[in-house]
Amino acid sequence: MQAASSAGLAGVQFGQGTACELDLPRPCAERLRGRHERVRAVRVVRIVASVETGAMATDDTQPATLAHDLLVDGFERVHEEFPQVVERLSVAELCWRPDADANSVGWLLWHLTRVQDDHMAGLAGALGDPCDQVWSRWRDQFDLPYDPDDIGYGQTSEQVGAFTVKSPAQLTKYHEGVHELTLEVLGRLKAEDYTRVVDENFDPPVTAAARLVSVLNDITAHIGQAAYVKGMLLRTH
């Protein structure tokens, strides 16, 4: 049985949207909303202003396009939430599972970061500008009992249960590196790159734009799931 489909708890299964603020203590949820919405509002205002003033109408060599800025905003939102989910959790709590087949906060955060790392490096390579995954520098430090290039997709409940981490900072630092890689890859993209095919293993073939939206959708779902599980954990205290 795959852990991705066996949790049986709302917000723990992959692909389910969660209102994570409902499961965080109210002061924590309000603090997070207040802190991040101000930053997000500034970014959105800048994007809208660029469109209205025509600043987006640059030549194809410029990364400052509407697509680029919207994608950056989306990835920044997940990046901002990541350390807040890790906050106040011990190693044991990061590995806590709501039931025997559910995903832990730590595993969800590791998985979303591995997916982002793998797919962004893969996209860069498919576009002719290869780069190494950040995981190549972190694999030995995590020392997980998985295949070297495992990203967590399709793992069994036993494999999920084998996940551990040496410290909360290990997760946040790895994610920080992957976020930097993501911004670097997005910054290299030209307008015509978004429509280029990067994966022919699907029908229809996957374009760079579709892959980017898919990654963003995936990690947004998982950060919400991780926050939901954290909320469940905090309610047991």
NORNORRA-V751059 format. One record per backbone hydrogen bond with DSSP energy under -1.0 kcal/mol. NH is the residue of the N-H (numbers start at 1). CO is the residue of the C=O. E is the energy in kcal/mol with one decimal. If there is no record, write none. Layout:
NH & CO & E
NH & CO & E
//
This chain:
3 & 155 & -2.0
5 & 2 & -1.7
12 & 9 & -2.3
13 & 9 & -1.0
14 & 4 & -1.1
16 & 13 & -1.1
20 & 18 & -1.4
22 & 19 & -2.0
23 & 20 & -1.5
29 & 25 & -2.5
30 & 26 & -2.7
31 & 27 & -2.1
32 & 28 & -2.4
33 & 29 & -2.4
34 & 30 & -2.5
35 & 31 & -2.4
36 & 32 & -2.4
37 & 33 & -2.4
40 & 36 & -2.9
41 & 37 & -2.6
42 & 38 & -1.6
43 & 39 & -1.9
44 & 40 & -2.7
45 & 41 & -2.4
46 & 42 & -2.0
47 & 43 & -2.1
48 & 44 & -2.7
49 & 45 & -2.7
50 & 46 & -2.1
51 & 47 & -1.8
52 & 48 & -2.6
53 & 49 & -2.1
55 & 50 & -1.5
56 & 50 & -1.2
57 & 54 & -1.5
58 & 56 & -2.5
62 & 59 & -2.0
65 & 63 & -2.7
69 & 65 & -2.5
70 & 66 & -2.5
71 & 67 & -2.3
72 & 68 & -2.6
73 & 69 & -2.1
74 & 70 & -2.1
75 & 71 & -2.6
76 & 72 & -2.6
77 & 73 & -1.7
78 & 74 & -1.4
79 & 75 & -2.3
80 & 76 & -2.5
81 & 77 & -1.6
82 & 78 & -1.8
85 & 81 & -1.8
86 & 82 & -1.7
87 & 83 & -1.7
89 & 86 & -1.9
94 & 90 & -2.3
95 & 91 & -1.3
96 & 93 & -1.1
102 & 99 & -1.4
106 & 94 & -3.2
108 & 104 & -2.3
109 & 105 & -2.3
110 & 106 & -2.5
111 & 107 & -3.0
112 & 108 & -2.6
113 & 109 & -1.7
114 & 110 & -2.5
115 & 111 & -2.6
116 & 112 & -2.1
117 & 113 & -2.6
118 & 114 & -2.9
119 & 115 & -2.6
120 & 116 & -2.4
121 & 117 & -2.1
122 & 118 & -2.0
123 & 119 & -2.4
124 & 120 & -2.2
125 & 121 & -2.1
126 & 122 & -2.3
127 & 123 & -1.5
128 & 125 & -1.6
129 & 124 & -2.8
136 & 133 & -1.2
137 & 134 & -2.1
138 & 135 & -1.1
139 & 135 & -2.7
142 & 138 & -2.2
143 & 139 & -2.5
146 & 144 & -1.4
150 & 147 & -2.1
155 & 152 & -1.6
157 & 1 & -1.1
160 & 156 & -2.3
161 & 157 & -2.4
163 & 160 & -1.5
172 & 168 & -1.6
173 & 169 & -2.6
174 & 170 & -1.8
175 & 171 & -2.4
176 & 172 & -2.1
177 & 173 & -1.9
178 & 174 & -2.0
179 & 175 & -2.6
180 & 176 & -2.0
181 & 177 & -2.0
182 & 178 & -2.4
183 & 179 & -2.4
184 & 180 & -2.0
185 & 181 & -2.6
186 & 182 & -2.6
187 & 183 & -2.1
193 & 190 & -1.4
196 & 193 & -1.4
198 & 206 & -3.2
199 & 206 & -1.4
206 & 199 & -3.0
208 & 196 & -2.0
209 & 194 & -2.5
211 & 207 & -2.4
212 & 208 & -2.4
213 & 209 & -2.2
214 & 210 & -2.3
215 & 211 & -2.5
216 & 212 & -2.4
217 & 213 & -2.6
218 & 214 & -2.4
219 & 215 & -2.6
220 & 216 & -1.9
221 & 217 & -2.0
222 & 218 & -2.1
223 & 219 & -2.2
224 & 220 & -1.6
225 & 221 & -2.0
226 & 222 & -2.6
227 & 223 & -2.0
228 & 224 & -2.1
229 & 225 & -2.6
230 & 226 & -2.2
231 & 227 & -2.1
232 & 228 & -2.0
233 & 229 & -2.4
234 & 230 & -2.7
235 & 231 & -1.5
236 & 233 & -1.7
237 & 234 & -1.1
//
